[in-house]
Each structure stands twice: as C-alpha cells, then as structure tokens.
C-alpha cells in the first residue's frame, strides 16, 4: 500500500522529468562527438557493426560515460546531484560503517546495515517531487522516534520484506526513479576502528573523531573489524568497467577509507582502465583532518591503499568569505591549503577551480560547477585520448541546461 501511495505521489510529471534528464545527458555527449568528426580529429572510427562514421558521426551509437563514485556522507550525495545531469551510468558505492545517529539505532535494534548515507545518495539521484524528498528527509522531533528519519524507516521496512539490503535498496531506487544505482560496498556487518598516534585504539565510527579530540592525538590509521570483508560483486564489476572512478568528497577517515579497506576494492581500482580522481574537501574536518593540506588527504589514502592509486585531484581555490570562515575556525576547521609542489612530485595532476558554494551558513562544493569540471576532465583527459572508446561518446563542453531533448529527438539524432 505504501509503495502505491509513494508512486502516486511521484506523479507522471516527475517520471517524465526523469526521462528528460537522462536524454539530456545523452545529447550532451553526442554534440562533442560530432564536433570531433567535423574537425577531422578522429578518422576511420567504426561502430560495433563495423559501420564507418568518420564523416559526420550522425549515426553514432552513444553510450554515456560510466562513472563510479566512492564515499559516503553529505559530500558524496551533493556531488551526485550534479553528476546525474551528465550521465545516467552512475554507480554510487557507499560505506556501511556508520554507527551513529538514527542509522546507528536501526543498526542496533534491527540488525540491519546503516541506511543513512544510502538514503541520501538515493535521494540525490532520484526524480521525485520536492514534497517526496521532504517526506523522506523528515526527522521526527518527539516521542520514541525523535531524531529518526522517515527515509531510514522506509528503507528499514523495505529491508524487512526483501531478501537482503541490496535488494531493498534496488526496490526503493525503482520506486523513486533513481538515475544510476546505489550500492553498499559490502553486505557484511562491519565496524570501523582507529589507532591514534599515541597508541590509543578506538572502535566505532561515531567515536573516532570524539576520541581524537579528547586525546589530542592525530589518527594514525583506520581498519575494519572483521579483518577480511568481502565486497559486493557488483561493486567490483562497476569499478572494473568504469571510465572514471571518483573518490570523495567526504570525511576522509570515516566515509572514504572504510570503502577502500574492503578487500578487493583497491585491487579493482588499480586493475580498472578508468581514470582515478580524488575530490578534496573544501574545509578540514575537526576530529579527523585538522591542519591537513590537499596532498595530506592523498597521503592518508596512499598510506592505507598504497601509492599510485590517484591520477587526478580536484581542489577548490575560491576564497572563503571571512564572515563565514570565523565560526569554522572557532570549531577547529580551516580551508584546505593547496601544496602544489607535492602534487608535482607525486605525479598527480592537480585541477583547481572556483567550486565553492554557501548553503545557508554552511560551506559546500558547488554541485553544478564541480560536476562540470568532472565532465570536462572525462572528455578532455580520458575519452579524447582513446580513439576506440571515443567513438561511443559525445559533447562534454556544453552546459547541461542547453541540452533540451525529448526521447524521440534523441533517437533521431542517433
């Protein structure tokens, strides 16, 4: 019954908008492909049937770029809202180490994996009416459900009638007309632990930042319990087939690294032909990364996953307004500094952009500007260098709002 109500609430108009977003993404890539053929940058490229489209590329078979994003928390879901305008081939790989807040309570009471980060990613990729998103993000303010999100309860109910958490996520994604897919990095019940520089061990994702501040000791390393955690097979497959693998943004030690600690994930990233991109946070995070530069974030990843995992790094260079900066400084946070020489020595290409946005009083990535930088990188640095693959792609330079197209016109363009 509840599924029927929710589907009705979404409405035909919302479903139509979801289809239009997907088709806008297709046309976006088609334009650049035709432009390449027009300027004779590519010659003699054939499609899967051996048909040469080198003259004008009017009948090119289009396959949108495959992007895998790895992380968790607010940063990941914010970025997804922009990326879905460029491609529908998005796979969000999300940590399940969260043990705090409403997710932690459901994990403890029902024995299920934490739904919070999963919920945020689903909503970021969904085609829903604003009222539906408000409903799923609503937190109860009193009673035994105080602090709990309705979206978390909805996922918990779906988990109760599904064979596993992965199936529950897929069912919710279908109901909300999600672009792409959201996957938990593993279906195992895991716990994140940390060792501080002073030797103190902390177990529990929600406790790590607190204990770091209490002991005034930096995080030395994090690890998972149990030690050998198996990834979801679909996660490994998506990473291996990706054109680009994006790590971050998000909490370095509690949202990003837990995914990389799952056995087989780092190996899949290394074996993938896709470009590897790290999105650095705009601000340092109290309890995790105080005083960290941009490359310090990379160094922490390399310490846990080995060197040579990252090809590119996007960093914000826009100045933070002083009025907004003071409360952050009072809490122990500061803008992430850019240590360019270390990127040169580390053979990682640094991409700087004005990608800052103020949301109320919070400093965040500008989702549209960040997505535009990522899309430009995919084409200019990845696809344009591979003639075999570029034959299946098109324009990344034009803004997504200029890509007005319906399903019929998109089919005709192909």
Beta strands, then each sheet from edge to edge (+ up, - down):
strand 1: 67-71
strand 2: 90-94
strand 3: 181-184
strand 4: 191-196
strand 5: 201-203
strand 6: 219-225
strand 7: 244-247
strand 8: 275-279
strand 9: 312-316
strand 10: 349-353
strand 11: 356-359
strand 12: 362-365
sheet 1: 3+ 2+ 1+ 7+ 8+ 9+ 10+
sheet 2: 5+ 4- 6+
sheet 3: 11+ 12-
end
